[in-house]
Amino acid sequence: MIISPHDIDITNGLWSTEFNNCERETIAENIVFISRPFDKFVPFTWEEYKERCTHEVTDKEKHYLDLLVNESYLAFVFGKYYVTVNFVKAITDIPKHVGIEVEN
């Protein structure tokens, strides 16, 4: 099963996710939002994140992106952030034992 950003409902924000933290949930929501025009999760740099978001991005958001990397929800390779399967499972109700793929 391949999960795309359009499969994740962010209409009312992300609540009660595995993150248990509103800042991380907001960052996750932003990642879903900025990926939707591509219909898949695309790697992005910090600069691309700032450009694609529709709000005024703060440096604190980079701190939370880096926390998501440290916690294996995102990968960071050659200056780009990549969504991982752990990220998708953290923000959806897909059971942990179900195999999914994330197209980057």
Residue frames as a rotation matrix with the C-alpha (Angstrom) as fourth column:
MET 1
0.588 0.809 0.000 0.00
0.809 -0.588 0.000 0.00
0.000 0.000 -1.000 0.00
ILE 2
-0.592 -0.730 0.342 1.48
0.731 -0.665 -0.155 3.36
0.340 0.159 0.927 -1.07
ILE 3
0.305 0.643 -0.703 0.35
0.860 -0.503 -0.088 6.35
-0.410 -0.577 -0.706 0.97
SER 4
-0.323 -0.352 0.878 0.20
0.699 -0.715 -0.030 9.78
0.638 0.604 0.477 -0.65
PRO 5
-0.991 -0.078 -0.113 -0.30
0.133 -0.744 -0.655 13.17
-0.033 -0.664 0.747 1.05
HIS 6
-0.506 0.863 0.003 -3.88
-0.674 -0.397 0.623 13.22
0.538 0.313 0.782 -0.26
ASP 7
-0.068 0.452 -0.889 -4.64
0.274 0.866 0.419 10.09
0.959 -0.215 -0.183 1.80
ILE 8
-0.563 -0.237 -0.791 -4.04
0.819 -0.032 -0.573 12.04
0.111 -0.971 0.212 5.03
ASP 9
0.393 0.822 0.412 -6.83
0.658 -0.564 0.499 14.29
0.643 0.075 -0.762 6.26
ILE 10
-0.649 -0.623 -0.437 -5.43
0.760 -0.496 -0.421 17.57
0.045 -0.605 0.795 7.60
THR 11
-0.076 0.726 0.683 -8.69
0.473 -0.577 0.666 19.51
0.878 0.374 -0.299 7.24
ASN 12
0.853 0.435 0.288 -8.97
-0.069 -0.453 0.889 20.06
0.517 -0.778 -0.356 10.98
GLY 13
0.140 -0.893 0.428 -5.27
-0.952 -0.240 -0.189 19.65
0.272 -0.382 -0.884 11.74
LEU 14
-0.076 -0.261 -0.962 -3.56
0.008 0.965 -0.263 16.60
0.997 -0.028 -0.071 13.13
TRP 15
0.115 0.190 0.975 -4.67
-0.948 -0.271 0.164 15.61
0.296 -0.944 0.149 16.63
SER 16
0.572 0.149 0.807 -3.94
-0.620 0.722 0.307 12.69
-0.537 -0.676 0.505 18.89
THR 17
0.656 -0.449 -0.607 -1.03
-0.399 0.476 -0.784 11.41
0.640 0.757 0.133 16.86
GLU 18
0.623 -0.540 -0.565 1.88
0.688 0.723 0.067 9.35
0.373 -0.430 0.822 18.08
PHE 19
-0.240 -0.783 0.573 3.81
0.363 -0.620 -0.695 12.61
0.900 0.041 0.434 18.47
ASN 20
0.397 0.503 -0.768 1.67
0.899 -0.043 0.436 13.76
0.186 -0.863 -0.469 21.43
ASN 21
-0.353 -0.567 -0.744 3.02
0.581 -0.757 0.300 17.25
-0.733 -0.326 0.597 20.80
CYS 22
0.658 0.747 -0.096 1.22
0.393 -0.449 -0.802 20.08
-0.642 0.490 -0.589 19.01
GLU 23
0.265 -0.625 -0.734 4.43
-0.671 -0.666 0.325 21.56
-0.693 0.407 -0.596 17.56
ARG 24
-0.766 -0.551 0.330 5.44
-0.194 0.688 0.699 18.25
-0.612 0.472 -0.634 15.96
GLU 25
-0.116 0.817 0.565 1.88
0.732 0.455 -0.507 17.73
-0.672 0.355 -0.650 14.72
THR 26
0.679 0.319 -0.662 1.91
-0.097 -0.854 -0.511 21.20
-0.728 0.411 -0.549 13.14
ILE 27
-0.275 -0.853 -0.444 5.19
-0.741 -0.106 0.663 20.45
-0.612 0.512 -0.603 11.37
ALA 28
-0.722 0.061 0.689 3.77
0.291 0.930 0.223 17.11
-0.628 0.362 -0.689 10.18
GLU 29
0.382 0.923 0.053 0.68
0.551 -0.181 -0.815 18.88
-0.742 0.341 -0.577 8.88
ASN 30
0.434 -0.304 -0.848 2.90
-0.573 -0.820 0.001 21.36
-0.695 0.485 -0.530 7.01
ILE 31
-0.675 -0.729 0.114 4.87
-0.414 0.503 0.759 18.50
-0.611 0.465 -0.641 5.42
VAL 32
-0.314 0.662 0.680 1.64
0.704 0.643 -0.302 16.89
-0.638 0.384 -0.668 4.21
PHE 33
0.622 0.616 -0.483 0.43
0.214 -0.728 -0.652 20.27
-0.753 0.302 -0.585 2.90
ILE 34
0.184 -0.615 -0.767 3.62
-0.737 -0.602 0.306 21.12
-0.650 0.509 -0.564 0.97
SER 35
-0.775 -0.474 0.418 3.73
-0.148 0.779 0.610 17.63
-0.614 0.411 -0.674 -0.56
ARG 36
0.054 0.933 0.355 0.18
0.270 0.329 -0.905 17.63
-0.961 0.145 -0.235 -1.92
PRO 37
0.489 0.169 -0.856 0.92
-0.673 -0.551 -0.493 19.53
-0.555 0.817 -0.156 -5.16
PHE 38
-0.443 -0.757 -0.480 3.30
-0.896 0.381 0.227 16.70
0.011 0.531 -0.847 -6.10
ASP 39
0.560 0.796 -0.231 0.80
-0.749 0.605 0.270 13.95
0.355 0.022 0.935 -5.13
LYS 40
0.575 -0.428 -0.697 3.59
0.521 0.849 -0.092 12.19
0.631 -0.310 0.711 -3.25
PHE 41
0.864 -0.376 -0.335 5.97
0.153 -0.437 0.886 12.97
-0.480 -0.817 -0.320 -0.43
VAL 42
0.696 -0.643 0.319 8.90
0.306 -0.137 -0.942 14.79
0.649 0.754 0.102 -1.97
PRO 43
0.002 -0.773 -0.635 12.28
0.998 -0.034 0.044 15.45
-0.055 -0.634 0.772 -0.40
PHE 44
0.753 0.254 0.607 12.73
0.330 -0.944 -0.014 19.08
0.570 0.211 -0.794 0.59
THR 45
-0.469 -0.882 -0.049 15.41
0.613 -0.285 -0.737 21.39
0.636 -0.375 0.674 1.88
TRP 46
-0.341 0.286 -0.896 14.88
0.782 -0.443 -0.439 23.86
-0.522 -0.850 -0.072 4.70
GLU 47
-0.844 -0.018 -0.535 14.68
-0.203 -0.914 0.351 26.64
-0.496 0.405 0.768 2.09
GLU 48
-0.780 0.593 -0.201 12.06
-0.049 0.262 0.964 24.73
0.624 0.761 -0.175 0.08
TYR 49
-0.344 0.647 -0.680 10.04
0.926 0.353 -0.132 24.12
0.155 -0.675 -0.721 3.25
LYS 50
-0.500 0.097 -0.860 10.02
0.389 -0.863 -0.323 27.87
-0.774 -0.496 0.394 3.94
GLU 51
-0.913 0.104 -0.395 9.04
-0.383 -0.555 0.739 28.69
-0.142 0.826 0.546 0.35
ARG 52
-0.702 0.632 -0.328 6.21
0.140 0.574 0.807 26.13
0.699 0.521 -0.491 0.13
CYS 53
-0.462 0.548 -0.697 4.57
0.870 0.125 -0.478 26.88
-0.174 -0.827 -0.534 3.46
THR 54
-0.003 0.564 0.826 1.84
0.623 -0.645 0.443 29.50
0.782 0.516 -0.349 3.32
HIS 55
0.938 0.254 -0.235 2.56
0.336 -0.508 0.793 30.93
0.082 -0.823 -0.562 6.76
GLU 56
0.486 -0.814 0.319 5.57
-0.665 -0.581 -0.470 32.85
0.568 0.016 -0.823 8.02
VAL 57
0.678 -0.294 -0.673 8.02
0.388 0.922 -0.012 30.11
0.624 -0.253 0.739 8.95
THR 58
0.744 -0.445 0.498 10.16
-0.665 -0.566 0.487 30.53
0.065 -0.694 -0.717 12.06
ASP 59
-0.208 -0.927 -0.313 13.56
-0.749 0.356 -0.559 29.05
0.629 0.118 -0.768 12.90
LYS 60
-0.330 0.170 0.928 11.85
-0.802 0.467 -0.371 27.06
-0.497 -0.868 -0.018 15.66
GLU 61
0.753 0.651 -0.096 10.28
-0.585 0.594 -0.553 24.93
-0.303 0.472 0.828 12.92
LYS 62
0.278 -0.742 -0.609 13.73
-0.578 0.377 -0.724 23.82
0.767 0.553 -0.324 11.78
HIS 63
-0.589 -0.448 0.673 14.40
-0.807 0.276 -0.522 22.69
0.048 -0.850 -0.524 15.33
TYR 64
0.132 0.733 0.667 11.27
-0.629 0.582 -0.515 20.49
-0.766 -0.352 0.538 15.20
LEU 65
0.776 0.030 -0.630 12.17
-0.576 0.442 -0.688 19.15
0.258 0.896 0.360 11.75
ASP 66
-0.205 -0.958 -0.202 15.55
-0.659 0.287 -0.695 18.14
0.724 -0.010 -0.690 13.15
LEU 67
-0.430 0.162 0.888 13.86
-0.791 0.408 -0.457 16.50
-0.436 -0.899 -0.048 16.17
LEU 68
0.679 0.731 0.065 11.76
-0.577 0.587 -0.568 14.43
-0.453 0.349 0.820 13.76
VAL 69
0.414 -0.653 -0.634 15.00
-0.555 0.371 -0.745 13.36
0.722 0.660 -0.209 12.08
ASN 70
-0.567 -0.693 0.445 16.56
-0.755 0.223 -0.616 12.40
0.328 -0.685 -0.650 15.42
GLU 71
-0.252 0.587 0.770 13.45
-0.636 0.499 -0.588 10.35
-0.729 -0.638 0.248 16.23
SER 72
-0.890 -0.261 0.374 13.53
0.087 0.708 0.701 8.57
-0.448 0.656 -0.607 12.80
TYR 73
0.197 0.979 0.056 10.27
0.404 -0.029 -0.914 10.08
-0.893 0.203 -0.401 11.56
LEU 74
0.946 -0.070 -0.317 12.19
-0.311 -0.479 -0.821 11.94
-0.094 0.875 -0.475 8.85
ALA 75
0.385 -0.895 0.226 15.50
0.851 0.439 0.288 11.15
-0.357 0.081 0.931 7.20
PHE 76
0.817 -0.222 -0.532 18.03
-0.302 -0.951 -0.066 13.84
-0.491 0.215 -0.844 6.35
VAL 77
0.258 -0.697 0.670 20.34
0.723 0.599 0.345 13.06
-0.642 0.395 0.658 3.43
PHE 78
-0.537 -0.615 0.577 22.54
0.844 -0.390 0.369 15.49
-0.002 0.685 0.728 1.51
GLY 79
-0.988 0.041 -0.152 20.69
-0.012 -0.983 -0.184 18.52
-0.157 -0.180 0.971 2.83
LYS 80
-0.435 0.888 -0.149 17.16
-0.585 -0.153 0.796 17.22
0.685 0.433 0.586 2.18
TYR 81
-0.556 0.417 0.719 14.45
-0.629 0.355 -0.692 15.94
-0.544 -0.837 0.065 4.49
TYR 82
-0.659 0.359 -0.661 12.66
-0.362 0.619 0.697 12.72
0.659 0.699 -0.278 3.49
VAL 83
0.196 0.803 0.563 9.40
-0.979 0.131 0.154 11.37
0.050 -0.582 0.812 4.89
THR 84
-0.870 -0.475 -0.129 9.73
-0.457 0.877 -0.145 7.86
0.182 -0.067 -0.981 6.34
VAL 85
-0.267 0.761 -0.592 7.24
0.198 0.644 0.739 5.07
0.943 0.080 -0.322 6.92
ASN 86
-0.534 0.014 -0.846 7.49
0.843 0.089 -0.531 5.87
0.067 -0.996 -0.060 10.64
PHE 87
-0.960 0.180 -0.214 6.26
-0.159 -0.981 -0.110 9.40
-0.230 -0.071 0.971 9.90
VAL 88
-0.514 0.806 -0.294 3.20
-0.515 -0.016 0.857 8.19
0.686 0.592 0.423 8.00
LYS 89
-0.184 0.447 -0.875 2.31
0.537 0.792 0.292 5.60
0.823 -0.416 -0.386 10.63
ALA 90
-0.788 -0.173 -0.591 2.67
0.608 -0.367 -0.704 8.22
-0.095 -0.914 0.395 13.36
ILE 91
-0.832 0.436 -0.342 0.05
-0.389 -0.899 -0.199 10.52
-0.395 -0.032 0.918 11.80
THR 92
-0.303 0.760 -0.575 -2.44
-0.711 0.221 0.667 7.96
0.634 0.611 0.474 10.49
ASP 93
0.204 0.445 0.872 -4.52
-0.891 0.454 -0.023 5.21
-0.406 -0.772 0.489 11.98
ILE 94
0.442 -0.163 -0.882 -2.80
-0.545 0.733 -0.408 2.55
0.713 0.660 0.235 9.89
PRO 95
0.979 -0.071 0.191 -1.96
-0.118 0.565 0.817 -0.35
-0.166 -0.822 0.544 12.22
LYS 96
0.311 -0.950 -0.027 1.75
-0.809 -0.280 0.517 -0.66
-0.499 -0.139 -0.856 12.94
HIS 97
-0.178 -0.401 0.899 1.89
-0.009 0.914 0.406 -4.22
-0.984 0.064 -0.166 11.56
VAL 98
0.768 0.504 0.396 0.53
0.400 0.106 -0.910 -3.22
-0.501 0.857 -0.120 8.12
GLY 99
-0.304 -0.930 0.208 3.22
0.732 -0.088 0.676 -2.76
-0.610 0.357 0.707 5.51
ILE 100
0.849 0.512 -0.129 3.17
0.314 -0.686 -0.656 0.53
-0.425 0.516 -0.744 3.67
GLU 101
-0.148 -0.878 0.455 5.47
0.987 -0.106 0.118 2.34
-0.056 0.467 0.883 1.28
VAL 102
0.544 0.207 -0.814 6.27
0.205 -0.973 -0.110 6.02
-0.814 -0.107 -0.571 1.06
GLU 103
0.417 -0.369 0.831 7.15
0.902 0.052 -0.429 7.27
0.116 0.928 0.355 -2.37
ASN 104
0.430 -0.387 -0.816 9.86
0.207 -0.837 0.506 9.93
-0.878 -0.387 -0.280 -2.13
